[in-house]
Amino acid sequence: MKWLPREKRNPFILVVLITAALLALIYFGLIRSQRATILRVAGESSAAKSSLQKMKELIRNADSFATDLHDVTYSLQRAEDDMATGDYILWTYDTMNLFKKNYKVEIPEIGHPTVGDVDLLPSFPYKQIRFGINGTACFHDLGQFVADFENAFPHARMVNLVVEPAAGEGEKLSFRMEIIALVKSNAS
């Protein structure tokens, strides 16, 4: 700055410093905060557009969801058709007597059903009944009876099966087991 005389150099440097300070103040005070606001608004706008796109997709698929819901509801109703309803004692005796007709299995004793919470899964929305049966059958006939029963009633399971030779019956076996079946709780 030798080209400026000393009396003009100091005010010139002062003006340059004040101008730089004002520009820095404008940038950090106004422009930077506005830029941060613009970036935040752009992010919110992008999120809103994404949300809007998802909502439009859901609206387009509403009919498909309704159809799927109807199909699942129908499937659930079909699965619940064979569940125990109403008088559990009557359901137990009728179901067992009707089912055993096609097999060479003698079941003279069907226990009294007890109703309780499902003990296999916690917080399950159904109740269960548990009852015992005793009888005699040949090994192959008993196996066929058990397999067909569990296939015919997917909501029931046979547990605690005890098989022993039947006294004085030759090839026949004596058996005891418990049957646990789900109960349709919202039957009307």
DAGIRA-V475499 format. One record per residue. N is the residue number from 1. RES is the residue in one letter. PHI is phi in degrees with one decimal (none if undefined). OMEGA is omega as a letter, one per 30 degrees, with the letter a starting at -180 (999 if undefined). Layout:
# DAGIRA-V475499
N,RES,PHI,OMEGA + N,RES,PHI,OMEGA
This chain:
# DAGIRA-V475499
1,M,none,l + 2,K,-74.5,a + 3,W,-74.5,l + 4,L,-98.3,l + 5,P,-70.8,a + 6,R,-60.2,a + 7,E,-68.5,l + 8,K,-97.8,a + 9,R,-68.8,a + 10,N,-62.2,l + 11,P,-64.6,l + 12,F,-63.3,l + 13,I,-62.8,l + 14,L,-63.4,l + 15,V,-64.2,l + 16,V,-63.6,l + 17,L,-65.9,l + 18,I,-65.7,l + 19,T,-63.1,l + 20,A,-63.6,l + 21,A,-65.3,l + 22,L,-65.0,l + 23,L,-63.8,l + 24,A,-64.6,l + 25,L,-63.6,l + 26,I,-63.2,a + 27,Y,-64.9,a + 28,F,-73.5,a + 29,G,-85.3,a + 30,L,-112.0,a + 31,I,-67.0,a + 32,R,-64.8,l + 33,S,-66.6,l + 34,Q,-66.2,l + 35,R,-64.6,l + 36,A,-62.4,l + 37,T,-64.4,l + 38,I,-63.4,l + 39,L,-65.1,l + 40,R,-64.8,l + 41,V,-63.7,l + 42,A,-64.0,l + 43,G,-64.7,l + 44,E,-64.0,l + 45,S,-63.5,l + 46,S,-64.6,l + 47,A,-65.1,l + 48,A,-65.3,l + 49,K,-63.7,l + 50,S,-63.4,l + 51,S,-62.7,l + 52,L,-61.9,l + 53,Q,-62.5,l + 54,K,-64.4,l + 55,M,-64.1,l + 56,K,-61.9,l + 57,E,-64.5,l + 58,L,-63.5,l + 59,I,-65.0,l + 60,R,-64.0,a + 61,N,-94.2,a + 62,A,-58.5,l + 63,D,-64.3,l + 64,S,-63.4,l + 65,F,-64.3,l + 66,A,-63.4,l + 67,T,-64.8,l + 68,D,-62.1,l + 69,L,-61.9,l + 70,H,-62.0,a + 71,D,-63.7,a + 72,V,-67.4,l + 73,T,-63.4,l + 74,Y,-63.7,l + 75,S,-62.4,l + 76,L,-64.8,l + 77,Q,-62.6,l + 78,R,-65.2,l + 79,A,-67.8,a + 80,E,-81.1,a + 81,D,-58.3,a + 82,D,-93.2,l + 83,M,-72.8,l + 84,A,-65.4,l + 85,T,-140.6,l + 86,G,64.7,l + 87,D,-78.7,a + 88,Y,-67.5,l + 89,I,-66.5,l + 90,L,-63.9,l + 91,W,-60.5,a + 92,T,-61.2,a + 93,Y,-65.9,l + 94,D,-62.8,a + 95,T,-63.4,a + 96,M,-67.6,a + 97,N,-66.7,l + 98,L,-68.4,a + 99,F,-72.2,a + 100,K,-75.1,a + 101,K,-58.7,a + 102,N,-87.3,a + 103,Y,-128.8,l + 104,K,-89.8,a + 105,V,-125.1,l + 106,E,-100.9,l + 107,I,-124.4,a + 108,P,-78.2,a + 109,E,-128.2,l + 110,I,-117.6,a + 111,G,-70.7,l + 112,H,-74.9,a + 113,P,-74.8,l + 114,T,-115.6,a + 115,V,-99.2,l + 116,G,-160.7,l + 117,D,-72.8,l + 118,V,-66.7,a + 119,D,-96.5,l + 120,L,-85.9,a + 121,L,-124.7,l + 122,P,-74.2,l + 123,S,55.6,l + 124,F,-82.6,a + 125,P,-76.7,l + 126,Y,-115.7,l + 127,K,-98.8,l + 128,Q,-136.0,l + 129,I,-113.8,l + 130,R,-132.2,l + 131,F,-146.7,a + 132,G,-106.2,l + 133,I,-132.1,l + 134,N,-127.4,l + 135,G,-177.1,l + 136,T,-134.9,l + 137,A,-170.7,l + 138,C,-74.7,a + 139,F,-56.2,a + 140,H,-63.5,l + 141,D,-64.5,l + 142,L,-65.6,l + 143,G,-61.4,l + 144,Q,-64.7,l + 145,F,-61.2,a + 146,V,-63.3,a + 147,A,-62.5,a + 148,D,-68.3,l + 149,F,-63.5,a + 150,E,-68.1,l + 151,N,-76.6,a + 152,A,-75.1,a + 153,F,-124.2,a + 154,P,-66.8,l + 155,H,-91.2,a + 156,A,-123.4,l + 157,R,-141.7,l + 158,M,-100.9,a + 159,V,-131.8,l + 160,N,55.1,l + 161,L,-75.1,l + 162,V,-121.1,a + 163,V,-119.3,l + 164,E,-138.5,l + 165,P,-63.5,l + 166,A,-77.0,a + 167,A,-69.1,l + 168,G,68.7,a + 169,E,-109.3,l + 170,G,74.6,a + 171,E,-84.4,a + 172,K,-75.5,l + 173,L,-115.1,l + 174,S,-98.7,a + 175,F,-136.5,l + 176,R,-135.6,l + 177,M,-158.0,l + 178,E,-111.7,l + 179,I,-118.2,l + 180,I,-115.8,a + 181,A,-128.9,l + 182,L,-73.1,a + 183,V,-111.8,l + 184,K,-75.5,a + 185,S,-78.1,a + 186,N,-99.3,l + 187,A,-72.2,l + 188,S,-123.6,999
